[in-house]
Amino acid sequence: MKISTEIGSAARRIGEEKAIAYVAKAGFDAWDFSMFGMCRYDWATQSLLPNEHPLAGENYIAFARKLRKIGEDHGIYCNQSHAPFPVSCKGIYDSLKRAIECTAEAGGKICIIHPNNNKSAEENAEMYHELLPFAKDHGVKIATENMWNWDNEKDQSSFAACATPQSFKEHIDIMHDDFMVACLDIGHAEMRGVNTSAVEMIHALGHRLQALHLHDNDKWHDLHQLPFVGQIDFTAVVQALKDIGYQGEFTLEADAHLNGFSEDDIFTGFKEMAKTARKLAAMFEE
C-alpha cells in the first residue's frame, strides 16, 4: 500500500516545490496535486478574483512539468489531484479542464472534481459529460467526492451531492464510463447529520472506489485532523477497504494538522503525517 498526502496546505506558505520535496523526505510514496492556487474565490460575492499563481498563468503546463520532475528527482510520484472548487462558480469551468491537463502533466491518474452540492446526479452529469472526453484524451480519470451542507438550525451537516451511498453511486453509474470513479472523503462520511458512515460508504461503492481523502474528526464537524486523534474508527475503515479489495493509495487530507505547525516546522508535521499513514498502510497489509 502506497501512501500520499495533499500539498495544498503547505504550498500556501512554502510553495509547491518545497512542499513536494518535504513530502518525499518525510517518507511518503506520492503527492496529491492540490490545485486550489489555480483560482482565488471570493465566497462573499461567489466570484473569481485576480490571481498571479503559476497555475493561473500562461505557463501552467511548464509549472506542472516542473513539479513532476521535482517529485521524480526525490523518488516520489503524483498519484492524484484536486481541482479548484466550488464548481457552482460560473468562471471556474475552464480551470477544471486546466486541472485535468495539469494532472496528466504531473503524472497523476485521477483528478477529484467536486459535484455541485445542490444538484442531482442527473444535473451534475451534465458537467461531468462535458469534461469526461477531455479527461479520457489525457488519460486521467475523474473522481467525484461525497459532499456536505450545513443546517444552522440543527447545528449539523445536511444532505449534499454524493453524501449518501445511493447518491454517490447514482453520480457514478449514470456516467456509464470506467473513467468516472469515486473518491471517498472519510471525514465527510462521518459527520453528524449525513446518516451514514465511512464503512457503509466503502461497502456500497465497492469497485467504484479508487481514491481516498483520509482524515479524522469528532463525528460532527469537518475537522481534517490526523487519523487516530479523533473519533473515527479507522480499524473498521481499513477492514472495509480490505473487504472490497481496494486498489488505490492511502492519501491523507489532514490539512488542519499541518496548519498547526509554523512555516519553519512544516517538515516535522509532514513526518508525523507519514508515520500515521504508514500505520494505516500496515493495518491494511496485515
PLY file of the C-alpha trace (Angstrom):
ply
format ascii 1.0
element vertex 286
property float x
property float y
property float z
element edge 285
property int vertex1
property int vertex2
end_header
0.00 0.00 0.00
1.43 3.35 -1.11
0.92 6.47 0.99
0.33 10.01 -0.19
-0.74 13.41 1.12
-2.20 16.65 -0.16
0.28 19.51 -0.63
-2.12 22.45 -0.77
-2.00 23.42 2.90
1.81 23.59 2.87
2.05 25.15 -0.61
0.10 28.19 0.55
3.02 29.01 2.85
6.15 27.47 1.33
5.23 26.87 -2.32
4.52 23.65 -4.19
8.17 22.97 -4.98
9.34 22.84 -1.39
6.17 21.07 -0.26
6.81 18.16 -2.65
10.43 17.88 -1.52
9.30 17.78 2.12
6.67 15.13 1.36
9.36 12.92 -0.17
11.87 13.43 2.62
9.19 12.74 5.23
8.68 9.25 3.80
5.63 9.43 1.54
5.50 7.49 -1.72
3.39 10.03 -3.60
1.89 13.50 -3.56
-1.65 14.75 -4.15
-1.57 17.73 -6.52
-3.83 20.24 -4.75
-4.62 22.94 -7.34
-6.54 25.39 -5.20
-3.97 28.07 -6.03
-5.25 27.98 -9.61
-8.29 30.04 -8.56
-8.87 32.71 -5.96
-12.51 32.60 -4.94
-14.46 35.27 -3.10
-17.08 33.38 -1.08
-18.96 36.63 -0.31
-19.51 37.58 -3.96
-19.23 34.00 -5.29
-16.83 35.11 -7.98
-13.22 34.63 -9.04
-10.57 37.19 -8.14
-7.38 38.21 -9.99
-4.69 35.60 -9.42
-0.94 35.53 -10.06
-0.30 31.89 -9.12
1.74 29.96 -11.76
-1.18 27.56 -12.26
-3.34 30.53 -13.30
-0.81 31.87 -15.78
0.09 31.08 -19.38
2.91 28.73 -18.38
0.81 26.39 -16.21
1.84 23.30 -18.19
5.53 24.06 -17.65
4.86 24.53 -13.94
3.12 21.16 -13.67
6.03 19.51 -15.50
8.46 21.19 -13.13
6.61 19.80 -10.12
6.60 16.32 -11.63
10.37 16.47 -12.09
10.88 17.64 -8.50
8.89 14.67 -7.29
10.68 12.21 -9.52
14.07 13.64 -8.54
13.11 12.90 -4.93
11.80 9.40 -5.72
8.04 10.03 -5.44
5.19 10.40 -7.93
1.88 12.26 -8.27
-0.93 9.80 -7.64
-3.97 12.09 -7.83
-5.02 15.71 -7.87
-7.75 18.02 -6.62
-9.32 20.56 -8.96
-10.43 24.01 -7.76
-13.90 24.44 -6.31
-16.76 25.31 -5.94
-17.94 24.17 -9.35
-21.03 26.36 -8.88
-18.84 29.38 -9.69
-19.55 30.38 -13.30
-15.96 31.26 -14.11
-14.38 28.09 -12.82
-15.22 25.69 -15.66
-12.10 26.43 -17.75
-9.99 25.82 -14.66
-11.45 22.33 -14.35
-10.08 21.45 -17.77
-6.79 23.10 -16.88
-6.67 20.97 -13.72
-7.10 17.82 -15.80
-4.25 18.92 -18.08
-2.00 19.62 -15.10
-2.85 16.26 -13.57
-1.69 14.50 -16.73
1.48 16.57 -16.98
2.31 15.85 -13.33
1.79 12.13 -13.88
-1.44 11.79 -11.88
-4.09 9.28 -12.87
-7.15 10.67 -11.06
-8.46 14.24 -10.76
-11.00 14.86 -7.99
-13.67 17.29 -9.21
-16.38 18.15 -6.70
-20.01 17.87 -7.72
-22.29 20.84 -7.25
-23.56 20.29 -3.69
-27.13 21.21 -4.51
-27.62 19.43 -7.83
-28.90 15.94 -8.54
-26.89 13.18 -10.17
-28.59 13.96 -13.48
-27.76 17.67 -13.22
-24.15 17.09 -12.19
-23.79 14.56 -15.02
-24.10 17.46 -17.50
-20.81 18.88 -16.21
-19.06 15.52 -16.00
-20.25 14.51 -19.50
-18.63 17.69 -20.87
-15.36 17.06 -19.04
-15.02 13.31 -19.43
-13.96 13.14 -23.12
-11.26 15.74 -22.41
-10.11 13.76 -19.37
-10.01 10.49 -21.30
-7.91 12.13 -24.02
-5.40 12.98 -21.30
-5.52 9.54 -19.66
-6.98 10.95 -16.44
-9.96 9.57 -14.54
-12.44 11.95 -12.90
-13.41 11.20 -9.31
-16.44 12.76 -7.69
-16.49 13.21 -3.91
-19.05 12.98 -1.11
-20.02 16.48 -0.01
-21.99 18.15 2.80
-24.08 21.22 3.52
-24.68 22.72 6.95
-28.00 23.04 8.77
-27.58 26.04 11.09
-30.83 25.33 12.91
-29.85 21.76 13.80
-26.14 22.63 14.04
-25.09 19.67 11.94
-24.38 18.66 8.37
-27.19 18.03 5.92
-27.59 16.33 2.56
-25.46 17.32 -0.41
-24.41 15.57 -3.61
-22.86 12.12 -3.01
-23.48 12.40 0.76
-25.32 9.07 0.89
-24.40 5.70 -0.63
-27.35 5.94 -3.03
-26.49 9.44 -4.23
-22.80 8.59 -4.57
-23.49 5.50 -6.67
-26.02 7.39 -8.81
-23.44 10.08 -9.63
-21.01 7.45 -10.93
-23.32 4.91 -12.51
-25.21 7.49 -14.54
-22.00 8.13 -16.48
-21.59 4.50 -17.65
-17.84 5.02 -18.01
-14.84 3.42 -16.29
-13.14 6.82 -16.24
-15.72 8.09 -13.73
-14.85 6.88 -10.22
-15.26 7.70 -6.54
-13.02 9.49 -4.08
-14.38 8.83 -0.60
-13.72 11.55 1.95
-13.65 9.57 5.19
-14.26 12.60 7.40
-17.26 13.83 5.38
-18.85 10.39 5.67
-18.65 10.51 9.48
-20.21 13.93 10.14
-23.33 14.12 12.26
-26.41 14.60 10.13
-25.36 12.71 6.99
-26.78 9.48 8.46
-24.14 7.18 7.02
-20.62 6.04 7.85
-17.33 5.54 6.06
-17.69 1.77 6.37
-21.18 1.83 4.84
-19.96 4.04 2.00
-16.96 1.82 1.28
-19.05 -1.33 1.06
-21.64 0.42 -1.11
-19.10 1.90 -3.53
-17.08 -1.28 -4.00
-15.12 -1.25 -7.27
-16.11 2.39 -7.89
-13.86 3.49 -5.02
-10.41 4.31 -6.42
-9.22 7.26 -4.31
-9.37 8.43 -0.69
-9.20 11.54 1.46
-8.17 10.27 4.89
-8.61 12.44 7.97
-10.27 12.38 11.39
-12.95 14.39 13.17
-15.31 14.44 16.17
-18.10 12.78 14.14
-19.77 16.18 13.99
-17.60 18.77 12.22
-15.32 18.63 9.16
-12.05 18.99 11.08
-9.46 17.41 8.75
-7.33 16.19 11.64
-4.76 13.40 11.62
-6.23 9.87 11.79
-6.36 8.37 15.30
-6.71 11.73 17.11
-10.50 11.96 16.72
-13.43 9.58 16.99
-13.47 7.76 13.64
-12.84 4.02 13.90
-10.01 3.55 11.44
-9.68 -0.14 12.28
-13.17 -0.63 10.85
-12.43 1.69 7.92
-9.28 -0.22 6.92
-11.07 -3.55 7.27
-13.84 -2.34 4.97
-11.24 -1.28 2.40
-9.74 -4.76 2.63
-13.20 -6.28 2.23
-13.70 -4.62 -1.17
-10.12 -5.21 -2.34
-9.28 -1.51 -2.54
-6.50 -0.95 -5.10
-5.76 2.77 -4.70
-3.39 4.64 -2.42
-3.89 5.90 1.14
-3.98 9.67 0.68
-4.14 11.97 3.69
-6.11 15.22 3.64
-5.27 16.16 7.22
-4.50 19.76 6.38
-5.71 21.10 9.74
-2.96 19.07 11.43
-0.30 20.57 9.20
-1.67 24.08 9.73
-0.79 23.65 13.40
2.90 23.90 12.57
4.84 27.07 11.92
6.33 27.63 8.49
9.77 26.69 9.85
8.46 23.42 11.26
6.19 22.16 8.48
8.59 19.31 7.76
8.02 17.97 11.29
4.30 17.95 10.58
4.84 16.00 7.38
6.95 13.43 9.23
4.17 12.89 11.78
1.69 12.50 8.96
3.86 9.98 7.11
4.22 7.93 10.30
0.44 7.83 10.70
-0.11 6.96 7.04
2.39 4.09 7.35
0.45 2.81 10.35
-2.74 2.73 8.28
-0.91 1.02 5.41
0.48 -1.61 7.77
-3.03 -2.29 9.08
-4.22 -2.80 5.52
-1.37 -5.16 4.73
-1.82 -7.37 7.79
0 1
1 2
2 3
3 4
4 5
5 6
6 7
7 8
8 9
9 10
10 11
11 12
12 13
13 14
14 15
15 16
16 17
17 18
18 19
19 20
20 21
21 22
22 23
23 24
24 25
25 26
26 27
27 28
28 29
29 30
30 31
31 32
32 33
33 34
34 35
35 36
36 37
37 38
38 39
39 40
40 41
41 42
42 43
43 44
44 45
45 46
46 47
47 48
48 49
49 50
50 51
51 52
52 53
53 54
54 55
55 56
56 57
57 58
58 59
59 60
60 61
61 62
62 63
63 64
64 65
65 66
66 67
67 68
68 69
69 70
70 71
71 72
72 73
73 74
74 75
75 76
76 77
77 78
78 79
79 80
80 81
81 82
82 83
83 84
84 85
85 86
86 87
87 88
88 89
89 90
90 91
91 92
92 93
93 94
94 95
95 96
96 97
97 98
98 99
99 100
100 101
101 102
102 103
103 104
104 105
105 106
106 107
107 108
108 109
109 110
110 111
111 112
112 113
113 114
114 115
115 116
116 117
117 118
118 119
119 120
120 121
121 122
122 123
123 124
124 125
125 126
126 127
127 128
128 129
129 130
130 131
131 132
132 133
133 134
134 135
135 136
136 137
137 138
138 139
139 140
140 141
141 142
142 143
143 144
144 145
145 146
146 147
147 148
148 149
149 150
150 151
151 152
152 153
153 154
154 155
155 156
156 157
157 158
158 159
159 160
160 161
161 162
162 163
163 164
164 165
165 166
166 167
167 168
168 169
169 170
170 171
171 172
172 173
173 174
174 175
175 176
176 177
177 178
178 179
179 180
180 181
181 182
182 183
183 184
184 185
185 186
186 187
187 188
188 189
189 190
190 191
191 192
192 193
193 194
194 195
195 196
196 197
197 198
198 199
199 200
200 201
201 202
202 203
203 204
204 205
205 206
206 207
207 208
208 209
209 210
210 211
211 212
212 213
213 214
214 215
215 216
216 217
217 218
218 219
219 220
220 221
221 222
222 223
223 224
224 225
225 226
226 227
227 228
228 229
229 230
230 231
231 232
232 233
233 234
234 235
235 236
236 237
237 238
238 239
239 240
240 241
241 242
242 243
243 244
244 245
245 246
246 247
247 248
248 249
249 250
250 251
251 252
252 253
253 254
254 255
255 256
256 257
257 258
258 259
259 260
260 261
261 262
262 263
263 264
264 265
265 266
266 267
267 268
268 269
269 270
270 271
271 272
272 273
273 274
274 275
275 276
276 277
277 278
278 279
279 280
280 281
281 282
282 283
283 284
284 285
